Amino acid sequence: MKKTEIEFNNIRIDIYSLNTIVVGSGAAGFNAADRLYNFGQQDIAIVTEGINMGTSRNTGSDKQTYYKLTLAGGEPDSVLEMAKTLYDGGSMDGDIALVEAALSAQSFYHLVDIGVPFPHNSFGEYVGYKTDHDPRQRATSAGPLTSKFMTEKLQKQVEQKGIEIFAGYQVIGILTDQNEEKAIGLLALNLNHLEDINKRYALFNCTNIIYATGGPAGMYATSVYPGSQTGASGLAFEAGVMGKNLTESQYGIASIKFRWNLSGTYQQVLPRYISTDQEGNDEQEFLEEYFEDPGTMLDAVFLKGYQWPFDPKKVNNFGSSLIDILVYNETVIKGRRVWLDFTTNPSWASNEEGQLDFSLVNEETYQYLESSNAIFGTPIDRLAQMNQPAIDLYLDNGIDINKEYLEIAVCAQHNNGGLEGNHWWESNLHNFFPVGEVNGSHGVYRPGGSALNSGQVGSTRAAQYIAAVYQQEPLKIADFIQRSTEQVEDKIDLGESFAQSIENDSTVLDIRAEIGERMSKNGAHIRSLDSAKQAATAAKEDLTSLATRTKLSSIKELPLAFHNYDMLITQYVYLSAIQNYIEEGGKSRGSYLVYDQAGLLPIDNFVEEFRFSLDKENFADKIQRVIYQDGQCSFKWDQVKEIPNDDNWFENVWNKYMKGEIIK
């Protein structure tokens, strides 16, 4: 890596020239850097807003799952079988599915080798369990904090290799050649020196960019993503990177004071769902108003434990996802607050002494609780019996669910879609590799834990390709400046217009709140054509007026202003994708409900907004792609690629491998 200094419009800027920059310090980003180094490319660095920020390090669940090929027991499994499972989720390209299956064991064992504590039996078999959308028992877990352990162990590998980490640098621009065909570098804010205009900006002149920035969390108000995760997809759209399957995300019930998925035993202990007014008064057990009997209500709550993501297929006939709709109805439609109460049993299913009548539940629910020795007491008693760490987790974060209610909402949890990438994870913008959640490799449905596998596989593939094909030196400084000057000047002009708006009253957080409320209301798990259109128009108008509306209280808010810029581009593109999907005839699928005037209500005489019909897999063999250019979105729909049926005769593959014809 070489460092030089140049001057742009009387502002001095450091330029760092190197082969590859990795943007992001989560599990995918650290793995990309570690793999690149091991494959022989050591002229690399990581750029991150903060090492301890982001989703990988700061999220988990009741039992955070990692999905890979079956590695224990006698149950038959194969790379092709796993690829079919991923492919059958709908709207997933077969070549991506095959790669994610083929490299799953390698990626998993790499994590094992560096110390991630996945459990194995006394014979060394890494046993598994069945997760959602999983026909085998491919799932494993290192506990509630699997991704955190992964990130920490991968970070240690990076630090041991001496790979430089630019901590406190926020990317604000992806630089391309003049035809927007190839990435050539990055413009970043130096968060460590915002006050000094001659240190405020930094440039990275690089041959390759591995983009591991995570999901677009910042554009939602109700989100289970950590507060430090905002995403940076808008900058990629601005640079010409194609979006893929942007309509597809996962949503589910989560706590909002401390952001955490409320799956597994949190639901299986049958807590009491209540709503209140905004002041916490007027307590109502609202579920009982809509279910036909208390047993059906309890069974739906129980199933929510392992049917956690909202799924319109599980709404009718008092299914588990009806609960998500009822929570949304209370919070968004009625403007109330919703809580889980673990201290008291649901009154509709209890006797006068508050004891739960377990005879009301079905056989599946009863047997599970009986096998767990939990046919007794209150929800908190049952939770302590079944999963004490689930209680301790909240205690460690300042919430005692032994005594207090837990406020909840239906929250954005994961983006299945994202940026386009081929089976080497290179985007349509050459030398730009989106990896991890920012990459739109998933389809409509996916097995639980497959996102963690995808992040490791994708970052490994990007590293393999760069090490084999893109070893070139970065541009000469003069060429880099000549090709990037206009882009850099435009972005610095925007930054300085923000910087010159410092007043006593800031608007930055108000603008972000508007962005979040718009997306959670119009582009989350409850959607309609009219709301998507109106919200997309509003997002575009806000983007156009952002420079004039933005007021900073100090220069320290400059990074937040750039976050808003990125989020508004992201939101406009995502809402436009939702609009396009519905205009093309798309119905409810995946993890969202689309209003359909010709559909049915989930409950008789219910709110009209929830009238829907299920997609009949008319789009399961298609992928929506979008390009954002000159402030407009253009869409195309492609047939999914079939799973490749390659020539696997050993001598033929060996011959190609020895000639260096595999990675190309």
N, C-alpha and C positions, 0 to 999 in steps of 0.2 A: 504494500500500500504506500502510495506517495501523497504527500501533502503540499499544496501550493496555495497561494493567495492571489485573488484577482479583485477588480473593482467594477461594480455595477452601479452606474448613476451615483457616483461618489460614496458608495457603501462598500466597504471591504468585506469580502466573503472568502472563507476557507473552502478549498476544493480537495476532496479526497478521491484518489483514483485507484481502482482495484478491480479484480475480476468479478466478484459477486458480493452483493449486499443482500442480507436477509433482513426483512422488515418484520419485527415481532419477536417476542420472547416467551411464547407459549411452547407447548409440547412439540408442535409441528415445526416452529421456527428453530428451536434448539436442535431438534433432530436433523433438520436440513443442514445446519452448520456442522454438526458432528459428522454426519455422513460425508459431506463434501470434503472435509479434512481427511477422513479415512480413505476416500477415493483418490486423493492426491492433489486436490485443488485447495491450497492453503492461503491464497491471496483473497481472503474473505473477511467480512465483519458483520456484526449484527447491529441494527438500529432499532431502538425501542424507546417509547415514552417513559417506561418504567419497568424494571425487571420484575417487580412484584405485582404488576398489574395484569389484567386480562382474565379470560375465562378459564383456561386450563388450570391455573394455579388457585383460583378462587371459587370454584364451584364443585358440586358433587351431588350425591343423592343418597337415599336410604342404603343402596348397595350399587355403587357406580360401576357400570358394566363395560368390559372390553370384549369385543367380538372378534373371533378368529376361527380358523379351521379346528375341527375336533382333534384333540391331542391326547385322548385317554379313552380307555374302555374298548368295547368291541363293536360299537355302533358304526356302521359304514358311513364314510364321508369322503369327499374328494374336492379338489379345487373346482372342478366343473359344477358339482352339486352346490357348493357355496356361491359360486358365481350366479347360478340360476336363482338362488334365494334372493340375492341382491337385485338381479335383473327383474325378477317377478314383482318387485315393489312398484313397478310402473315408471315410465318416462326416464329410464336409466339406460345409458349406452352399454352394450354388451362388452365392448373392449375394456371399459373402465371397470365393470363388474369382475371380469376375468383377472385383471391385474390386482384388484383389491383382494381377491380370494387367493391368488397365487403367492403374493408377498405377505399374506397375513401371518403365517407361521414364522417367517424370517423376521418380520418386524416385532412380533411378540417375543421371540427368543432374544432379540437384541435388548429389549427392555428387561427381560429376566437377567441377562448377563450383566447389565449395569446396576442391578440391585433393586428393581421394582418388586415388591414382595407379593407376587402372585402365588397362591397356594398350590402345592402339589402333594401327592400321596407318598407313602414310603418307598414306592417303586419309581418315583420320578415322573409320574403321569400328572399333567396339568388338567385336573378334572374340570368339568364344566356344568352348566345348568342351562335350562331353556329360558330364553328371554322372549319379548314380544316379536312377532313376525319371524320366528325362528323354528324351523321344523326339526332341528337337531338339539344338541346341548352344547352349543359352541361358545356360550358366554362364560366369562370368568370375571373376577373382581379382586382388587386389593383392598376393598372396603369402601367407605363413603367418599374417600379422597383419592381415588385411583389416578385421576388426571393430575392432581397436585403432586403425587409421588413421582409420576412420569416426568413432569416438568422439572422437579428438583434434581432427579438423577441425571437427566439430560443436560441440565445447566452445569452440573458438576463435570461432566465430560467436556463440555465446551471450555470451561475455565481451566481444566487441567491441560488442555491443548494450547492455551494461551491465545485463543481467538478473541480479537478485540470486540468489545461491546460499547457502542455509543449509547449510553444510558441518558435519558433526558433529552432525546431528539424526537420531534414530531414531524413526520412526513406531511408536507402540504402540497406537493406537486410531483407527479410522475412525468419525467421528461422523455420525449420521443424524437425520432428523426422527423424530418419535415413532412413526410408522407404518412405519418402515424402508423408505420408498419413495424417499427422496432423500438424497444425501450433502450434508452442510453444513459439514464441516471435519475437522480432524485433531488428535490429541493426540500430542506427540512428547517424547522424552527429549532434553535438551540435553547431549550427550556431553562438551561442553567445560566444563561446570560441574556435574558430578554431585555433588560434595561439598557444594554449597550448595543446600539444599532449596528456597530461594526463587528459584533459577535452574534447578533440575533439570528442570522441565517447561515446555513451550511449547504454546500453542494456535494453530491456524490456522483462521480463520473465512473460508471461501471459497465461491464459487458453484460452482466445478468442481474436480474432482480428476482429473488424468491420472496413472495408476498404472503406473509403468514399473519395477517392482521385480525383474524377472527370474524365472527358474525356481526351484522349491522345492528348491534344492540341499542345504540344510542337513540334510534328513531322511535323507540317504544316508551310509553310512560309506565306501563305495567310489564315488568320484565324480571325473569329469574337470573338473567345475566348479572354479573357483579357490576357495581357502579363504575368501576374503572374500565369496563369494556365498552367502547363506543363503536369500533369498526372504522374502516376507511375504504369502503367499496366505491363511494362516490368519486374519489380521486381516480380510481381505475376506470370507471365509466367515462370520466372526463378525458382520459388519455386514449380512449378508443377500445378498451377491453370489452369484449362481448359478455352479456349476462345470460344466464341459463337457468331455467326452472325457477325463476324468482318468485313465482306464486307459492312455492312449496316451503312451508315452515312448520315447526311443531309448537303447540301451545298447551299449557296445562296449569293445574292449580298449584300455586306456590305461596309461601309467606312473603310479605313485602317489606317488613321492617328489617329483618334479616332474610336475604333472598335465598330461598332453598326450595327445591322440588318437594312437594308433599305426596310422595308415592309410597309404595310398600306398606310397612307396618303403620305409618302415620294414618292411613285410611283403614287398614285391616282391623285396627282395634275399635272401629266404629265410633268415632268422635261425634260430638253434637255440632251441627252446622247452625249458626245463628246470624241474623243481620240486625243492625242497629241504625239509628240516624247518625248524622255526622258527628254528633256530640257523644255518641256511645250510649244513648238512651233508646227507649222503645224496642226492647229486645224481642225478636221473633224467631222461632224455629221454622223457617220458611219452607224447608223441603216438604214438610208434611202437607202443605197446601196443595201439592201437585202430584204426589204419589198416591196410588190407589189403596195401599195398606202399609203398615209400618214394616212388615217383613221385606216387601219389595224395596222399600227405601234403604233398609240396612244392607241388603244384598248389593244394591247399586253402589253404596259407599264402599263396601268391602272390595268389589271388583275394581273400583277406582285405584286400588293399591297397585295392581299390575296391568291395568289398562289406563295408565296415567295420561298419555297424550290425548287431547280432545280428538275424537274421531266421529264424523257424522254417521258412520255405519253403526255406531253404538249409542245412538240417541233414542230411536224409536223403541216402543215396548218397554219403557222405563229402564233403558240401558244406562251404563255408568256415565256416558258422556252427557246425558241429560243434566247431570249435576253441574257441569261446566256452564251450560246454558242458563241454568237457574242462578248460578253465582253471577254471571254476566248481567242477567236481568236485574238483580238486586243492585249491583254496583254501578253499572253504566246507564241502564234505562231508568231505574228508580232513584239513583244517586245516593244509595245507602252504603254502609260498610258491612263486610262479611268477615266472620271469624270462625275458627275451629275452637271448640271448648273440649279439652280433654279431662276436665275435672268432674263432669256430670254426664250421665247417660242421656241419650235422646229421650225426651219425656213421652213421646208418642209410643215408644216401644218399651216403656218401663212401668213398673207398678207404683203404688203410692209411696213406697219407701225409696224409690229411685233405682231399684234393681232392674237390670235389663232382662227381658224375657227372651232367652236364647232360643226358645222353641219356635220363635217367629221366623228365624232365618232358614235359608235352604240348606241342603245337605253339604254342598261344597263349603259354604261359609262356616257351618257348624264344625265340620271335620277339621278344617284348618285351625280354628281356634281351639278345638279340643286337643288336637295333636300338639299344639303350642302351650298346653296347660293354661289356657287363658279364658276358660268359661267361668269368669268371676269378675266382681268389682267394677270399677269405673274405667273409662278409656285410659287414663294415666296409669292405673294399676296394671292393665293388660299390656300397655306399652313398656312399662318397667320390666314385666315378665318376659316379653318377647324381644325387646331391643332397647336396653338401657342407654346405649350410646346415642340413640336418637333423641333422648331427653337431654343428655349431657351436651350435645351439640348446641342446642339452643341456650342452655345455661352458660356455655362458653362465649356466647354472643349476646349476653345480657337479657335473655328472655327465659323466664321460669314458667314453663307450661304446666308445672305442678300447681300453679296458683293463678296464672293469668291466661286470658284468651290470646289466640294467635291470629292476627289479621291476615287475610288471604285475598287473592284475586286470580283470575285466569291470565297467565303471563306468557309472553314470548320466551321460548326456551332454546330453540335451535333452528338454523336456516338450512334446509335440505338443498335448496338452490344456491346460486352464487355466481362467481365468475367462471367463464368458460376455460376449459383446459382439455388437451388431448390425452392420450394414454401415457404420455410422459409428463403430464401436468403443465405443458406449455400452452399459453393462451394464444388467441389469434394475433396478439401483439407479440412479435418474436422476442425471445430472450426475457420474457416476463412470465413467471411461474407462480400462479396462485395455489397455495397449499393450505391444508387444514380447513376449517369451517368456511373460510372465504371462497373456497372452490366449490362450485355447484355440482359435485360429483353424484350426489344422491338423487333418487327419484321421489315419487309420491310417498311411499312407505319405505321404511328401512328397519332392519333389526336393531333392537336396543344395543348400544355400544359400538355400532359399526362406524360411528363418526370418529371415535378414537383410533380405530384401525385405519380408517381412510387418511387421517392426518399423518400417521406414521408412514403408511405406504406412499402417499403422494409426495411427501418431502424426501423420501428415499429415492423415488423415481426421478424427481427433479434434479437431485444431486448426481445421480448416475448419468443423466443426459448431459448436464453441464460439464462434468468431469471428462466425458468422452467426446463431446462435440463442440462445446463453447469455451475452449480454453484461451481464446484470443485475449490480447491486452485490451484495456479500454481505449477509447479514442484519445488521440493527442489533445492536449488542453485547448489548443487553438481551434481544432475541429469541433470539440465539445462545446466551446463557447459560441462558435458560429451557428451551430445547430440548435442551441437551447436558449439563446439570448432573449428572444421574444417571449417564450414561455416563462422564463425566470422573471423578466421585467413585469409581465402582467400579474404574476402571483405576488411579487414584492409590492407592487402598486396597491393591490388589494390589502395586503398586510399593513402597509403604512396608512391606508385610509382608515382601517380599523384602529390603528395605534393613535391616530390623530383625533379620535372621537371620544377621548377620555373626559368623562364628566362625573359628577357626584352620583347620579342615578344610572345604574347599569341596566341594559336591556338583554344582556347575553343569556341569562338564565331564564328569563321570561320567554325568549324566542325558543330556547330548547324545550321548555315545557309545552309550548304550542305544538312543536314538532311531535313530541311524544304523545300528547293527547289525541292529535289527529290520526296517528298511525294506530294506536290501540283501539280507537273507536271505529275506524274505517278500513283498516288493512290488516287486522289480526284474524281471529278465528270466526268472526261474524262479518260477512261481507255482502255488498250489493252493488249493482252496476252504477246506480245513481250516486251512492256514497263514494265509490272509488273515483268516479269522474270528478266530482266536486272536490274531493281531497287532493287529487293530482293537480288540478288547476290551482288550488290554494297553495300547494307546495311550490309550484313553479313561480307563482306571484311572489311568494316569500323569498325565493332564491333571487329573483330579479331585484327586489328591493332591499336585500340583506345589507349591502354596504351602507345605505342611508339610514336604515333602522337600527343598526348596531351602535350601541354606546357602551364603552368600557369604563369601569370604575378605576382601573389601573392597568398597566401594561401586562400584569399577570393574567389578565383575562383574554389576552390575544389568542392563546391556544384554544380557548373555548369558542371564540368567534370562528376560527378555522374548523373546529368540530362541527359547528352549525352549518357552515358552508358545505362540508362533506355530507352531512346528514340530509340536507335538503335535496342535493342531487340524488343521493341514494333513495330517499323517500319518493321523489318524483318518478324515478325509473321503476321502483317496485309497485307503486300504485298504478302506474300506466300499464305494467304487466298484468296486474289483477284486472284492470278494465278490459284489456285486450282478451284475456282468457274468457271473461264472461261474455263479451261481444261475440266471440267465436262459438258460443254455445256451451261453455264450461259450466258444470254443476258442482255440487258439494262433493268433496273428496279429501283424502289426506287428513289434514288437521284443521279444516275450515268449512264453514257452512255458508252457502251462497243463497241469498234470497231468490225464490222462484214463485212468482204469482200463481203458477199452475201447480205448485207443489202442495205438500201437506204440513200441517202444524204438528209438532212433536206431542202436544197435549191438546185436547179439545178446548176451544175458547181461549187459547193462549195468545200472546203478543204476536201481531201480524209479522213483525220483523223476522221471526224465526221460521216462517213458512219456507220449506225447502224440498228439493228432490235430489236423490243421489246420482252422481255421475255413473253412467253405465260402462265405464272404462273406454269411452269413445276417444279419450286422449291418452290412454295408457301406453300406446305405441308411438307417441309423438313427444317431441321436446320443443318448448318455446324458447327462442333465442331473441335477444334484443341488443341493438346498438344505440347508444346515446350520442348524438352528433348535432352540433349547432342548436342545442337546447331542445331537440326533439327526439322522440323514440321511434325507431322503426323495428318491426317484428317479423320473424319468419318462424314457420313450424316445420320441423324436420322429422322424418321417421327415425326411430331409435335404431342404432346399429345392433345387429344380432351378435350374440356371443361368438367370437371367432372360432372357426374350426381349423386350426393351424396344422401344418405338417409337423408332427411330433415324433417322427422317426429319428431315433437317437443320432445315427451317423450323419443325417442331414443337418440337424440342429448343431451338432458338434462342429461340422465343417463351417457353417455360417458363423458360429461363435469364434472359431480360430481365425477367421478372416476379418473379424471386427464388423460383421454385417448385422448384428442384432440390434445395437443401439444406433439408430439413425432416424 
